[in-house]
Amino acid sequence: MSKKNNLTPHEILELRELMDNNIIGVKKMQASIPMIKDDELKSFMEKCLDCKKENINSMQTFIENNISMQ
C-alpha cells in the first residue's frame, strides 16, 4: 500500500500553481500556433507545447500517486 497525503498544504498549493501555469501556457500556445507563419518558430512552439502537455501528464500522475482524495 502506498503512502498518500505525504505533501504539506503549502506543497499542494505550489503544485496546483504549477499545473495552472502549464495549462494556461498550453491554451495560449494552442491559440497562437495557427497564426505563426515562420516554420522554424512554429516547430519550436509545437515542441514547447508537447513539453508542457508532458509536464501536465507527469504532474497528474504525481498527484494520483501522492494525494488521497477522500
DRENDO-1510 file (C-alpha; in Angstrom, 1 decimal, always signed):
<recs>
REC; n; res; u; v; w
REC; 1; MET; +0.0; +0.0; +0.0 .
REC; 2; SER; +1.5; +3.4; -1.0 .
REC; 3; LYS; +1.7; +6.3; +1.4 .
REC; 4; LYS; -0.7; +9.0; +0.5 .
REC; 5; ASN; -1.0; +12.6; +1.7 .
REC; 6; ASN; +2.7; +13.0; +2.4 .
REC; 7; LEU; +2.6; +16.5; +0.9 .
REC; 8; THR; +2.1; +19.6; +3.1 .
REC; 9; PRO; -0.7; +22.0; +2.3 .
REC; 10; HIS; +1.8; +24.5; +1.0 .
REC; 11; GLU; +3.3; +21.9; -1.4 .
REC; 12; ILE; -0.2; +21.1; -2.7 .
REC; 13; LEU; -0.8; +24.8; -3.4 .
REC; 14; GLU; +2.6; +25.0; -5.2 .
REC; 15; LEU; +1.7; +22.0; -7.3 .
REC; 16; ARG; -1.7; +23.5; -8.2 .
REC; 17; GLU; +0.0; +26.7; -9.2 .
REC; 18; LEU; +2.4; +24.8; -11.4 .
REC; 19; MET; -0.5; +22.9; -13.0 .
REC; 20; ASP; -2.4; +26.2; -13.6 .
REC; 21; ASN; +0.6; +27.8; -15.2 .
REC; 22; ASN; +1.2; +24.9; -17.6 .
REC; 23; ILE; -2.5; +24.7; -18.5 .
REC; 24; ILE; -2.6; +28.4; -19.3 .
REC; 25; GLY; +0.6; +28.1; -21.3 .
REC; 26; VAL; -0.9; +25.2; -23.3 .
REC; 27; LYS; -4.0; +27.2; -24.1 .
REC; 28; LYS; -2.1; +30.3; -25.2 .
REC; 29; MET; +0.2; +28.3; -27.4 .
REC; 30; GLN; -2.7; +26.4; -29.0 .
REC; 31; ALA; -4.3; +29.7; -29.8 .
REC; 32; SER; -1.2; +31.3; -31.2 .
REC; 33; ILE; +0.4; +28.5; -33.2 .
REC; 34; PRO; -2.0; +28.8; -36.1 .
REC; 35; MET; -1.1; +32.4; -36.6 .
REC; 36; ILE; +2.7; +31.8; -36.8 .
REC; 37; LYS; +4.0; +32.0; -40.4 .
REC; 38; ASP; +7.7; +31.1; -39.7 .
REC; 39; ASP; +8.1; +27.3; -40.0 .
REC; 40; GLU; +11.1; +27.2; -37.6 .
REC; 41; LEU; +9.3; +29.2; -34.9 .
REC; 42; LYS; +6.1; +27.1; -35.4 .
REC; 43; SER; +8.2; +23.9; -35.0 .
REC; 44; PHE; +9.8; +25.3; -31.8 .
REC; 45; MET; +6.4; +26.3; -30.4 .
REC; 46; GLU; +4.9; +22.9; -31.1 .
REC; 47; LYS; +7.9; +21.2; -29.3 .
REC; 48; CYS; +7.3; +23.6; -26.3 .
REC; 49; LEU; +3.6; +22.7; -26.4 .
REC; 50; ASP; +4.4; +19.0; -26.3 .
REC; 51; CYS; +6.7; +19.5; -23.4 .
REC; 52; LYS; +4.0; +21.5; -21.4 .
REC; 53; LYS; +1.5; +18.7; -22.1 .
REC; 54; GLU; +4.0; +16.1; -20.9 .
REC; 55; ASN; +4.6; +18.2; -17.8 .
REC; 56; ILE; +0.9; +18.3; -17.1 .
REC; 57; ASN; +0.6; +14.5; -17.5 .
REC; 58; SER; +3.6; +14.0; -15.2 .
REC; 59; MET; +2.0; +16.2; -12.5 .
REC; 60; GLN; -1.3; +14.4; -12.8 .
REC; 61; THR; +0.4; +11.1; -12.3 .
REC; 62; PHE; +2.3; +12.5; -9.3 .
REC; 63; ILE; -0.9; +13.8; -7.8 .
REC; 64; GLU; -2.7; +10.4; -8.3 .
REC; 65; ASN; +0.3; +8.7; -6.6 .
REC; 66; ASN; +0.7; +11.1; -3.7 .
REC; 67; ILE; -2.6; +12.7; -2.8 .
REC; 68; SER; -5.5; +10.8; -1.4 .
REC; 69; MET; -8.9; +12.3; -2.4 .
REC; 70; GLN; -11.3; +11.4; +0.4 .
</recs>
